[in-house]
Amino acid sequence: MNNIVILLVSETHFSNRSYLNIPYYSIYHTEHPDGTAHGGTAVIIRSSIAHYELSKFHQDFVQATTIEVRKLPTPLIISAVTVVLDII
């Protein structure tokens, strides 16, 4: 991952059988609540950055993965979000 510090991913299509490991990065993800491989989000952040994961949000119409980066003058909250809009 060429000098990427934080990567936000939507539509991960992860399920409870998915697994991703990238050396030197922490990976947080939120699956679609029905457990199938669609929707979903992920935040991938360099492990050397002080951070922690906040509460996941997962409903049929929106999934969000959120982290807070520490040791900054002000809090920095970052979210990856997938929204499903049914267009009639």
C-alpha positions in Angstrom: 0.0 0.0 0.0 2.1 2.8 -1.4 2.4 5.4 1.5 -1.4 5.2 2.2 -2.1 6.4 5.7 -5.9 5.9 5.9 -8.0 4.1 3.3 -11.9 4.3 3.3 -13.7 1.5 1.5 -17.4 1.2 0.7 -19.2 -1.8 -0.8 -16.7 -4.3 0.7 -19.0 -7.2 0.2 -17.5 -8.8 3.4 -19.4 -11.5 5.2 -18.7 -13.4 8.4 -16.4 -15.6 6.4 -14.2 -12.8 5.1 -10.8 -12.0 6.4 -8.2 -9.4 5.3 -4.7 -8.9 6.8 -2.3 -6.2 5.6 1.0 -6.0 7.4 1.5 -2.7 9.4 -2.2 -1.7 9.0 -5.2 -2.1 11.3 -8.4 -3.0 9.5 -11.9 -2.3 10.8 -15.0 -3.3 8.9 -18.8 -3.4 9.2 -20.8 -6.1 7.4 -24.4 -5.8 6.1 -26.7 -6.9 8.9 -28.1 -9.9 6.9 -24.6 -11.5 6.9 -24.5 -11.9 3.1 -21.7 -10.6 0.9 -23.1 -7.2 -0.2 -22.8 -3.6 1.1 -20.4 -3.1 4.0 -17.6 -0.7 4.8 -14.0 -0.7 6.0 -11.4 1.7 7.4 -7.8 0.7 6.9 -5.3 2.7 8.8 -1.5 2.5 9.4 -1.0 0.8 12.7 1.6 3.3 13.8 -1.1 6.0 14.0 -2.7 6.3 17.5 -6.4 5.6 16.9 -9.4 3.5 18.1 -12.6 2.2 16.6 -15.9 3.8 17.5 -19.3 2.0 17.4 -20.3 0.3 14.1 -23.6 1.2 12.5 -25.3 -1.4 10.4 -28.8 -1.3 9.1 -30.3 -2.6 5.8 -30.0 0.8 4.2 -26.6 2.1 5.6 -23.4 0.7 7.1 -20.6 2.7 8.6 -17.2 2.0 10.1 -15.8 4.9 12.2 -12.5 5.6 13.9 -11.1 8.4 16.0 -7.5 9.5 15.5 -5.7 10.5 18.7 -2.9 12.9 19.6 -4.2 15.7 17.4 -5.0 19.2 18.7 -8.7 18.4 18.1 -10.5 15.0 17.6 -10.5 13.7 14.1 -13.3 11.3 13.4 -13.3 9.4 10.1 -16.1 7.2 8.7 -16.5 4.9 5.7 -20.2 4.8 4.8 -22.3 2.8 2.3 -25.8 4.0 1.7 -28.4 2.0 -0.3 -31.0 4.2 -1.9 -34.0 2.5 -3.6 -34.9 4.6 -6.6 -38.5 4.0 -7.8 
